[in-house]
Amino acid sequence: MVSSILGNFDMRRMREHDAAAAARFPGPDYYQVLGWIHETLRPATYVEIGVGYGESLRLAIPRQLSH
């Protein structure tokens, strides 16, 4: 399902846009900040909507993941 949704996007243009945004707004990226939040706050629960490939969900500390 995810690949069919992403298939509608021009990946080259997405990479160009990401590079331009990173140059204009330097600093840590979303995943790095989210990792810091998990490490610092260690929330007892965590809900994520729109997991996609799971990059951000993997940052959740294992005790926060439900089975």
N, C-alpha and C positions, 0 to 999 in steps of 0.2 A: 504494500500500500504506500509506504513512504517513498519508495523509488518511483512509483507512478506519479506522485505529487511533485517530487523534485524533478522529474523528467520534463516538466513544463517550463523549467527555468534554464536560462543560459548560464551555465556554470562559469564560463570565462568572464562574463559580465559581473557575476556575483563576486568572483575573486578580485576583479578590478575595483569594484565598489568597496569591498572589505579593506583592500590595501589603501585606497584613498581615505577611508574613514579612519584607519589606524594612523595615517600620516597627519591628518587634521586634528585628531583627538588622541594624542599619545597617552600611554599609561597601561595599566593592567587590563587584560580582557575580561569579559564576563565570567568565564569559567574560573579564572584565577581568583576573582573577587568572591565568587560563590564558594569556592574552596575555603577561602579565609573565613567566611561567615560560618561555615560548618565547623571548622577547627576551633574558632573562637567561641561561638555561642553554644555549640553542641546541642541543638534543639532536640527535645524528646521525641517529637514527631516531625515529619516532613511530607508535604504533599506537592507533587509536581504534575502539572497538566501539560500535555503535549510533549511527551518524552522524546519522540523522534528516534534518534540513534542511541540515546541513553548517555551522552557525554556528561551532562550535568547531573543526572541521577547517580552516576558512578561516584560523584564527589561526596554523596551522603555517607556519613560514617555508618558502618554496617549495623550498629545497634538501632539506627533510625529506620532501617528498612523493614517493612512488614513482610511476612511470609504468606 
